[in-house]
Amino acid sequence: MATEEPSCRQLSEDHLEPLTGSAAHAPAWLLVEHPGPWGPAAPKDVGWSDGSGAELIARTEQLGIRLGLIRRPERRAAAARQGTTTLLVHTGPDRPWVRLADTADPAELLQLDLDGLAEGRAPALPAPEGQVLAVCTHGSRDVCCARAGRPVAAGLAERFGDAVWETSHVGGHRFAANLVCFPHGLMYGRADVASAVEIAEDYRRGRITPGHYRGRTCWPGPVQAAEQWLRNSLGLVELDAVRVVGYTAGAPTEVDLVAAGGDGQTRHRLRVETLQAGPARPFSCGAAKLEMPPVYRVTTRDSPTGPAG
């Protein structure tokens, strides 16, 4: 009898793959309510009837906006029609925000100020009360997201109500359950109900939860890794305790950060090398392609460099 192949989540855990720097790089998000079903390529295969869905997908891709689908946990009756609520999100790094739009179809979404969203300009639309918690439950994309994500979404909804949404693919199914906290775009992985509640409570208090933290989506992977390395080194969990002030694109990546602690503020320059960790393995359940995930090696350069101005 054939043995069952291990899931992508199990392979990632078995190989001790770190979460560090693994968050999707997506400063701007457009999350459209759609009750489902979601196909494997959603939102590209949701079948918006008038053809404007294809135009919306092309427009958001052009602007670098991450387009996704959301729904209430357990597909409550309030989410019965497509496109009742849309979340426009810009994760910063400065002044992150979420705005709510009441939309009926992709044609209306195309009338939103998508250029402003991409550039971080908040529209004159209402903001939600408090945090937004998005849990990936996109089971047709990868079964790990459904198995691990749906219990987390349901558990969070019991505690935090309308702050919670299920979402389509956010990247990294092998880290399921994946939770994104907006507006800051803090991405967490390998969450269960208990750790997800802790993450949400910490976020309410303006803190980052270290053990499950994948990174902040406004930064590319090497910059996420530098921020996490400095936080771990200095024991800083307050959301505003570490600030990225600049970085060089290249290999290696050099990142300048400011850390706020008991001794005031200090500047740090970190060098981040991007490596690959074997053995090669599938990143999704059932995938034929074998890949090696990126890992980051962080070293200091003139760190700290003295008081920050």
N, C-alpha and C positions, 0 to 999 in steps of 0.2 A: 504494500500500500504506500502511495506517495506521501511524503511528509509535507506538511503545510509550510510554505515559505514564511519566514518572519516578516512582520510588518516593517515599513520604513521607520516608524517610531521606535520599534524594538531594536532595529539595527543601529539607529542613532544612539540609543541609550547603551547598547552593548559595546559600542566603540568609544564610549565616553566622549561623544562629540560636545564641545562647549557651546553654550548659547551665545557667548560673547560676540557682539558685532554682527549678529545674524538677522537683525530686523530689516524689513524691506525699506529701501530708500525711497520715500514718498512724502515730500513736504505737503502736497495738496491732494485732497480726497473728495470725490463726489460719490455719495452712497445713496442709492435709490431704492426705496421700498418696493419689494416685489415678493409676493407670497410663495412663488415657486410653482411647479418644480424647477430646480436649477440644473441645467445640464452640465457636463464636465467642463465646458469652455465658457460658462456664464461669466460675465453678462453677454458674451457674443452670441450665445445660442438660446436666448430667452424668447425669441420670436416676437419682438415688438412689431405690430401688424403694419404700420404705415411706412416702414422703411427708414424712419428717422433715427432708429436705434443705431444703424450702421454709421450714420452721420455723426451721432453723438460719440460713438466709440472712436471714430477717426479724429474728431475734434479734441477729445480729451487726451488721446495719445499724442497728438501734435503739441499740446500744451504741457505735457508731462504731468497730467492729473491722473491719479489712480481712480478708476471707475469701478465701483463694486455694487453689489446688491445687499439689501438688508431686509430682515423680517423680524417680527416679534417671536420670541420663543414659543413653541407649540402652535405656531401659525394661528394666533387668536383671531376671532372674528373681526376685530378692528382693522386687521390687515388684509381684508378680503379683496380689495381692488388694487390694481397695480398703481404704483407711483403716488400713493397718498402722502408720503413724507419723503423728503430728500434732505440729507445732511451735507452741507458744504463745510469742509474742514481745512484749515491751514495750521500745520503743526509747528510753525515758527521757523527758526529758533526764537525770535522775539515776538512777543504778543500773539501767541497762538489763539485761535478762535474756532467756534462752531456756530453756524447759522442754520435755521430751519426754513425750508421752502415747502409749500403745499403744491404739488405738481400732479398732473394727470397722465402725462405721456412724455416721451423723449423730445417731442417737438417743443414743448414748453421748457424743458431743461435747456434746450439750445438758446432760449431767450435770456437765460441767466448770464450774469457777467462772468463768464468762464475765464476770460483774460485776467480779470481782477482776482479771481480765486487762485490762479496759477502764480500771480505776483504777490499774493498775501494781502490784498485789499478787501476788507470785510464789507459785504453789501449791507444795505439798509433792510435787513430781515431780522426776525426775532432770534434770540439765543435761547438754548435750552436752559433749564434750571439745573445747575450742577454738572457733574461729569457725565460722559457718555462711555459706556462699556460695550465693546463689540467683540463677540466670540465667533471664531470661524467654525462653522458647522457644515461645510461644503462637502458632503459625503460622496457625491458623484464625481468630484475631482479627486478625492482620496478618502478612503473609508476611515482612516485614522481620525480625520477631522470630525466625522459624525460620531464615532464611538467615544472619543474623548471630549469633543466640544459640546455636544448636546446636553449631557448632564451638567456641565459647568454653566452653560447658558441658563438652564432651568434653575439651578441653585442660586445663581446671581439674581435672577428675576424675582425669586421669592424674597430676597433681601432688599433689592434695590429697585424693583418695579420697572417703571418706564425708562430708567436710565440704560436698560440692557437691550441689546439687539443681537440677533444672529447675523452673521455676515458671510458672504462668499469669500473665496480664496484671498488670504492676506499674505501668503508666502511662508514656506517652511512647514509643510504638513508633517514632516518627520518630527517636529517639535510640539505636536498637538498634545493638549489643547492650547491653542493660541488665543491670547486676549490682548486687545489694543485699548488703551485708555486715552480718550480724547478730551480736551483739544491738544494736549502735548504730544500725542502720538507715541506714548510709551508702550512698547511691545514686549509681551511676556510669553514664555513657552513652558511646556510640560506642567501645566496647571491642572489641579483637580479642584473640586468645589471649595475645600477648606483654604487652599492657597490662593484661589481666585478671590474669595471674600477678603482675605488678608490684604491682597494687592489693592483691591478697591478701597478698603478702609485706609490703607496707607496713602493712596492717591488723594483721598478726601482731606487728609492732613498735610498734603504737600510733600509727601515722601515717596521715594523709590524703594521697591522691595527687591533686595539684592539677588536672592537665590534663583529667581525665575526670569530675571531681566535680560531681554535680548538686545535692547538698544532703543534709541529714539529715532523715529522715522525721518526726521528732518535732516539727518546726517548719513553719509555713506558709511559702509561697514568699518573701514579703518578708523574713522573719527569716532564712531560708536565705541570701538574697542578702546581707544585712548581715554574716552570719558569714563568708561567702566573701570579701567585699570586705575585711574587716579582716584575714583570713588572708593574702590576696594582698598587701595594703599593707605588712604587717609581716613577710612571709616566714615565717609560722608553719605548720608542718605537723604538729606533735605533736597528737594527738587531743584532749588536755586543755588545749591552749594557749589556746583561746578558749572562753569560757563565756557563754552568753546568760543574763542575770539578770532580764530583763523586757522587755516590749514593749507598745505601745498598738495595739489593733485599730482600724484606720481608714485613711483616705487623706489624707496620707501616713502610713506606719507609722513610729513611732519605736522604736528598738531600743537597749537598754542592754546592753553587753557588757563583760566583763573579759578582758583579754589578759595572758598571762604571758610575760615575756621576760627578757632579760639584766638589765634595769633594775628587775626586780620586776614587780608587777602594776599595771596602769592600767585605769581605767574609760573607756569610750568610748560616746558617744551618736551614733547614726547615724539619718538620716532616709532613708526608702526610698519612692520614688514608683513606682507600678505603671503602666506604659505599654503600648501595643500597637505591634508592629512589623509593617509591611506588607512586601510585598503579601499579601493573603489567599490562603490555599492549603489544601489538604486535610491534616488531621492524621493521616489513615490512608490506606493505599493503597486507591484506588477509591472513597473517600468523595465524595459529591456536595456536602456542606457545605464551604464555604470559611471559614477562620478566620484571625485574626491572633493569634500567640502573645503572651503577656505578656512584657515585659522590664522590668528593674528599674534605676532610676537612684538611686544611693546618694550622699548628701552627708553631710558631718560637721556635727554640732552640738555645740559645746563639747567637742571631742575632741582629746586626752584630757582628762579632767576631774580627773586626779590619782590618787594611790595608791588602790588598792582595799582596802577593809577586810576 
